[in-house]
Amino acid sequence: MGGQTIELVGFDHGNIAAYGLINGLNELLASHEYTVGQFYFKNKRFVGALWRFEYIRDNYPNFSKIDAVIAKISELETLIEERDAEWKKRLEELKKDTEFQDAELPSRSRIAAFLKQEGYTRPYERHSDLPQPEKKVAQRVHEEWEMDARGEVDVEAVGRVSIINIVDVRSHLKVESLPCVDTSHPNTQHYQLILRRAFLQYGLPERISLDHDSVFYDNASASPYPTTLHLWLIALGVEVRFIENPPPIEHGLIERTHQTIYQQAVAGQTFTGEDALQQKLTQRRSFLNHDFPSRTLNHRSPLQAYPQAQHSSKPYHPQWEEAMLDIQRIYDFLAQGRWFRRSSLQGQFSLGAHRYNAGRDFAEQQLEITFDPHKRNLVCRSQDGKEEIRFPIQGLSKSDLMQELTPLVTLPLYQLALPFTPQAWREIILCDHLIGTTL
């Protein structure tokens, strides 16, 4: 469980301000557990939801929504009891049915064969995992960052906002925050923007850990191909690791950072627009990094505890990015992979965001695809392994990887489209960091 009751060591308990701080932090922790419990409840994972709400009841009795928690516990207990009773009833009915009394229970393989026969199964797709660095505890500042987007919220005068946050695992430094307006699902360009800003201020990290969101990971396939964002980071020399367990087992730090940033910089406040919201996020991060004491850091702020977190010693600038991208790193990475795709009636298949046509000789079969790093092309083999066809790989040029930064660094004058779109706002922020580009 991610939360725990907060007590402040060294404070005079007669101090009202200290009590207020304790209650505020406990309210923050309980709110996180409540949100997770609601998510489990909505997805009918009743036992997990019950566990969360009971944890709040037992550890945060002063939580502002404690009455709703108690009511939800009662509701869940009833739902679980009714569900168990229904299954017991069905089991008893089966036991009384003479057709099944002397029959043996079918094996798992027979059940699988029946489901396949009735058309309830999908065609088998062979599995192959993406190569990634082993999981290890960060020992140095900027050895590993966690990055994630918080679920969207309504912000008065701004609209629907999803805030992306980045945090350094070792120092707990709040690296960067970016509000993404009018979207519940930030895209590749949003993540590249926040990472470029983070790299510019703190340098490149050694590794970034991510969840399995579709922007980061091809979660629609049993043999995922790396996304553009993943390949871009590899070309910059930043390792990418995908978490193996859901929060709070992994990524607990970024989940708590979401709550802290939202509660301290956004909740209950009104902003004149997106710029004002960004300024508030930046100001609050600065306070949390320089001045706010953390219990886990022995009552020091991240930069007081780890002054070396000021920079990773791996400098970055948007105008250097094209030169920094090393495509050979991508070739070496892809050479470790293997992908399986089912071809269409015409022999077409997709890999990443790109479409390839192997022809009718390769139609309607599961193809095995590898990458030849020497000839730099994809090798596609038929299902029986007897035929082979090669394709130039798509999507690996530096302009493909740099996305919307490419025109900004190549032109001294850049005309933005009016009215300003979300893309135009991202371009304005990028141009703030570029030398010699006029809007």
C-alpha positions in Angstrom: 0.0 0.0 0.0 1.4 3.4 -1.0 0.1 5.6 1.8 0.9 5.9 5.5 -0.1 8.1 8.3 2.2 11.1 8.6 3.7 12.3 12.0 6.0 15.2 12.1 9.1 14.6 14.3 10.5 17.5 16.2 7.4 19.7 16.1 5.7 21.1 19.2 2.3 19.3 19.2 0.8 22.4 20.7 1.6 24.2 17.5 -1.6 24.6 15.5 0.2 25.1 12.2 2.0 21.8 12.7 -1.3 20.0 13.3 -2.7 21.7 10.1 0.3 20.4 8.1 -0.1 16.9 9.5 -3.8 16.8 8.7 -3.2 18.2 5.2 -0.7 15.6 4.3 -2.9 12.7 5.7 -5.8 14.1 3.7 -3.5 14.0 0.6 -2.5 10.4 1.2 -6.1 9.3 1.9 -7.3 11.0 -1.2 -4.9 9.0 -3.3 -6.1 5.7 -1.7 -9.7 6.8 -2.3 -9.1 7.5 -6.0 -7.5 4.1 -6.5 -10.4 2.4 -4.6 -13.0 4.2 -6.8 -11.0 3.0 -9.9 -11.2 -0.6 -8.7 -14.9 -0.3 -7.9 -15.7 1.1 -11.3 -13.9 -1.8 -12.9 -15.7 -4.3 -10.7 -12.6 -5.4 -8.9 -14.5 -5.5 -5.7 -12.0 -7.2 -3.4 -9.2 -4.8 -4.3 -11.6 -1.8 -3.8 -12.7 -3.1 -0.4 -9.1 -3.5 0.6 -8.4 0.2 -0.2 -11.4 1.6 1.5 -10.8 -0.5 4.7 -7.2 0.8 4.7 -8.6 4.4 4.7 -11.0 3.5 7.5 -8.3 2.0 9.6 -5.5 4.6 9.0 -7.2 7.9 8.2 -10.2 8.2 10.5 -10.3 12.0 10.0 -10.5 11.9 6.2 -13.0 14.4 4.9 -14.8 11.6 2.9 -14.8 9.0 5.7 -18.6 8.7 5.7 -18.5 7.9 2.0 -15.8 5.4 2.7 -17.8 3.6 5.4 -20.8 3.5 3.0 -18.7 2.1 0.2 -17.3 -0.6 2.5 -20.8 -1.7 3.3 -21.9 -1.7 -0.3 -18.8 -3.7 -1.4 -19.3 -6.3 1.3 -22.9 -6.7 0.1 -21.8 -7.0 -3.6 -19.1 -9.6 -2.8 -21.5 -11.6 -0.6 -24.2 -11.6 -3.4 -21.7 -12.5 -6.1 -20.3 -15.4 -4.0 -23.8 -16.6 -3.3 -24.7 -16.6 -7.0 -21.7 -18.7 -7.8 -22.5 -21.2 -5.0 -26.1 -21.4 -6.3 -24.9 -22.2 -9.8 -22.5 -24.8 -8.5 -25.3 -26.5 -6.5 -27.6 -26.6 -9.6 -24.8 -28.2 -11.6 -24.3 -30.8 -8.9 -28.0 -31.7 -9.0 -28.1 -32.0 -12.8 -28.1 -35.7 -13.6 -26.4 -35.0 -16.9 -23.2 -33.9 -15.0 -23.4 -36.1 -11.9 -21.1 -38.9 -13.2 -19.1 -36.8 -15.6 -15.5 -35.8 -15.0 -14.5 -32.1 -15.1 -12.9 -31.3 -18.4 -9.2 -30.5 -18.5 -7.9 -27.1 -19.3 -6.8 -28.3 -22.8 -10.3 -29.6 -23.6 -11.9 -26.3 -22.5 -9.4 -24.4 -24.7 -10.2 -26.7 -27.6 -14.0 -26.2 -27.1 -13.6 -22.4 -27.0 -11.5 -22.5 -30.2 -14.0 -24.7 -31.9 -16.9 -22.3 -31.0 -14.9 -19.3 -32.3 -14.4 -17.6 -28.9 -10.6 -17.4 -29.2 -8.4 -15.1 -31.2 -5.7 -16.5 -33.6 -2.6 -17.3 -31.5 0.0 -14.6 -31.7 3.5 -15.5 -30.8 5.1 -13.5 -27.9 8.3 -11.6 -27.9 9.3 -9.0 -25.3 11.0 -5.7 -26.0 14.6 -5.8 -24.8 15.1 -3.5 -21.8 17.6 -2.8 -19.0 17.2 -4.9 -15.8 15.3 -3.4 -12.9 17.6 -2.0 -10.2 17.5 0.5 -7.4 18.8 3.9 -8.4 22.0 4.7 -6.5 22.8 8.1 -8.1 20.9 11.3 -8.8 19.6 11.4 -12.4 20.2 7.6 -12.7 16.5 7.1 -13.2 13.5 9.4 -13.8 9.9 8.4 -13.5 7.5 10.0 -16.0 3.7 9.8 -16.2 0.6 11.9 -16.9 -2.1 12.4 -14.3 -5.7 11.8 -15.2 -7.4 14.9 -16.6 -9.1 17.4 -14.3 -11.3 20.5 -15.0 -9.4 23.7 -14.2 -11.5 26.9 -14.1 -10.8 29.3 -17.0 -8.4 26.8 -18.6 -10.5 23.7 -19.3 -9.7 20.0 -19.2 -6.1 19.5 -18.3 -3.8 16.5 -18.0 -0.5 17.3 -16.2 2.6 15.4 -17.1 5.2 15.1 -14.2 8.8 13.9 -14.1 10.6 13.0 -10.8 14.1 11.8 -10.1 14.0 8.6 -8.1 17.1 9.0 -6.0 16.8 12.7 -4.9 12.9 13.0 -5.3 13.6 16.2 -7.3 10.5 17.3 -9.1 12.2 17.6 -12.5 9.4 19.1 -14.6 5.6 19.6 -15.0 3.6 20.3 -18.1 -0.1 21.0 -18.4 -1.7 19.5 -21.5 -4.9 21.3 -22.3 -8.1 19.8 -23.8 -6.8 16.3 -23.8 -7.1 13.3 -21.6 -4.2 11.5 -23.3 -1.0 13.5 -24.0 0.7 12.5 -27.3 4.3 12.0 -28.4 4.8 15.7 -29.0 3.7 16.6 -25.4 6.1 14.1 -23.9 9.0 15.3 -26.1 8.3 18.9 -25.1 8.4 18.2 -21.3 11.5 16.0 -21.8 13.3 18.7 -23.8 12.6 21.2 -21.1 13.8 18.8 -18.4 16.9 17.9 -20.4 17.7 21.6 -20.9 17.6 22.4 -17.2 19.0 19.2 -15.6 20.7 17.4 -18.5 20.0 13.9 -19.7 19.3 11.1 -17.2 20.7 7.6 -17.6 17.3 5.9 -17.6 13.6 6.7 -17.7 11.0 4.3 -16.4 7.5 4.4 -18.0 4.2 2.5 -17.7 2.6 0.7 -20.6 0.6 3.6 -21.9 0.2 3.4 -25.7 2.3 6.5 -26.3 5.3 4.7 -24.7 4.5 1.0 -25.5 2.8 -1.0 -28.3 0.4 -2.7 -25.9 -1.9 -3.9 -28.7 0.6 -6.6 -29.8 2.1 -9.6 -28.1 5.4 -8.7 -29.7 5.6 -4.9 -29.3 7.6 -2.7 -31.6 9.2 0.4 -30.0 7.2 3.7 -30.3 8.7 6.8 -31.8 9.2 8.3 -28.3 11.0 5.1 -27.2 13.3 5.2 -30.3 14.0 8.9 -29.8 15.2 8.4 -26.3 17.4 5.5 -27.3 19.0 7.6 -30.1 19.7 10.3 -27.4 21.5 7.6 -25.3 18.7 7.4 -22.6 17.7 3.9 -21.6 14.0 3.1 -21.3 12.6 0.7 -18.7 8.9 -0.3 -18.6 7.5 -1.1 -15.1 6.5 -4.7 -14.5 4.0 -4.1 -11.6 1.3 -1.5 -11.3 1.5 1.4 -8.8 2.1 1.6 -5.9 4.4 -1.5 -6.2 6.3 0.4 -8.9 6.0 4.1 -9.8 4.7 4.9 -6.3 6.9 8.0 -6.3 5.4 9.6 -9.4 1.9 8.8 -8.2 2.6 10.7 -5.0 4.2 13.5 -7.0 1.0 13.8 -9.0 -1.0 14.2 -5.8 1.4 16.7 -4.4 1.7 18.9 -7.5 -2.1 18.9 -8.0 -3.0 19.7 -4.4 -0.4 22.4 -3.9 -0.5 24.1 -7.3 -3.9 23.5 -8.9 -6.7 22.4 -6.6 -9.1 25.2 -5.7 -7.3 27.8 -7.7 -8.3 29.9 -10.7 -6.0 30.8 -13.6 -6.2 33.4 -16.4 -5.0 30.8 -18.9 -2.5 28.0 -19.8 0.5 30.3 -19.3 -0.6 31.3 -15.8 -1.1 27.6 -14.9 2.4 26.7 -16.2 3.9 29.6 -14.2 2.2 28.3 -11.0 3.5 24.8 -11.6 7.0 26.0 -12.2 6.9 28.2 -9.0 5.6 25.4 -6.9 8.2 22.9 -8.2 10.9 25.4 -7.4 9.7 25.7 -3.8 9.4 21.9 -3.3 12.9 21.4 -4.7 14.7 24.1 -2.8 12.8 24.8 0.4 10.2 22.2 1.3 11.5 19.7 3.8 10.8 16.0 3.1 10.6 13.4 5.9 12.2 10.8 3.6 15.2 13.1 3.0 15.7 13.7 6.8 13.7 16.9 6.7 15.6 18.5 3.9 14.5 19.5 0.5 15.7 17.5 -2.5 18.4 20.0 -3.5 19.5 20.5 0.1 19.9 16.7 0.5 21.4 16.2 -3.0 23.0 19.4 -4.3 24.6 17.4 -7.1 21.0 17.0 -8.5 21.4 20.5 -10.0 22.7 18.8 -13.2 23.4 15.3 -14.5 26.6 16.4 -16.3 25.1 15.3 -19.6 24.3 18.6 -21.3 21.5 19.1 -23.9 20.1 21.9 -26.0 17.4 21.7 -28.7 19.7 23.1 -31.3 22.2 20.3 -30.6 19.6 17.6 -30.8 20.0 16.6 -34.4 23.8 16.1 -33.8 23.2 14.2 -30.6 20.8 11.7 -32.1 22.8 8.5 -32.8 20.8 6.2 -35.1 23.3 3.4 -34.7 22.0 3.0 -31.1 18.6 2.3 -32.6 20.0 -0.2 -35.0 21.8 -2.0 -32.2 18.6 -2.1 -30.2 16.4 -3.3 -33.0 18.8 -6.1 -33.8 17.9 -7.7 -30.5 14.2 -7.7 -31.3 11.8 -10.1 -33.0 8.2 -9.4 -34.0 5.3 -11.4 -35.3 2.5 -9.9 -37.4 -0.5 -11.5 -39.2 -0.7 -10.4 -42.8 -3.8 -9.4 -44.6 -5.4 -10.9 -47.7 -3.0 -8.8 -49.8 0.0 -9.7 -47.7 0.2 -6.3 -45.9 1.2 -5.9 -42.2 1.9 -3.0 -39.8 5.0 -2.5 -37.7 4.9 0.5 -35.5 3.0 3.2 -37.3 4.1 2.1 -40.7 2.6 -0.2 -43.3 4.5 -2.8 -45.4 3.4 -4.9 -48.3 5.0 -8.3 -48.6 2.8 -9.4 -51.5 0.3 -12.3 -52.0 2.9 -15.0 -51.4 2.9 -13.9 -47.8 -0.8 -13.3 -47.4 -2.9 -14.5 -44.4 -0.1 -15.9 -42.3 1.9 -15.1 -39.2 5.1 -13.5 -40.4 8.3 -13.3 -38.4 10.2 -10.0 -38.7 13.7 -9.2 -37.5 16.2 -6.4 -38.2 19.5 -6.7 -40.0 21.8 -4.0 -38.5 24.4 -4.4 -41.2 22.1 -3.9 -44.2 19.7 -1.8 -42.1 16.5 -3.4 -43.3 13.7 -5.5 -42.0 13.8 -9.3 -42.7 10.4 -10.8 -43.1 10.0 -14.6 -43.1 6.9 -16.6 -44.1 5.2 -18.7 -41.5 6.9 -22.0 -42.7 10.2 -20.2 -42.7 10.9 -21.1 -46.4 10.5 -17.7 -48.0 12.1 -14.3 -47.1 11.6 -10.7 -48.2 13.4 -7.6 -47.1 12.2 -4.0 -46.7 13.9 -0.7 -46.0 12.9 0.2 -42.5 10.6 3.3 -42.1 10.5 6.0 -39.5 14.1 6.2 -38.4 15.3 9.4 -40.0 16.3 12.2 -37.6 13.4 14.3 -38.7 11.0 11.4 -38.0 12.4 11.2 -34.5 12.5 15.0 -33.8 8.9 15.5 -34.9 7.8 19.1 -34.6 11.2 20.4 -33.5 12.7 19.9 -37.0 11.3 23.0 -38.8 12.0 25.2 -35.7 15.7 24.5 -35.7 16.2 24.7 -39.5 14.5 28.0 -40.2 15.5 31.5 -38.9 11.9 32.6 -39.4 8.9 30.5 -38.5 5.3 31.5 -39.1 2.8 30.1 -36.6 -0.7 29.4 -37.8 -3.5 31.4 -36.4 -5.6 30.9 -34.3 -3.1 29.2 -32.0 -3.6 25.5 -31.7 -2.1 23.2 -29.0 0.7 22.4 -31.5 1.4 26.2 -31.9 1.6 26.6 -28.1 4.1 23.8 -27.9 6.1 25.4 -30.7 6.1 28.8 -28.8 7.5 27.0 -25.7 10.2 25.3 -27.7 11.2 28.5 -29.5 11.7 30.1 -26.1 14.8 27.9 -25.8 16.1 28.3 -29.3 18.6 30.9 -30.4 18.1 32.7 -33.7 14.5 31.6 -34.4 12.0 34.4 -34.9 8.2 33.8 -34.6 
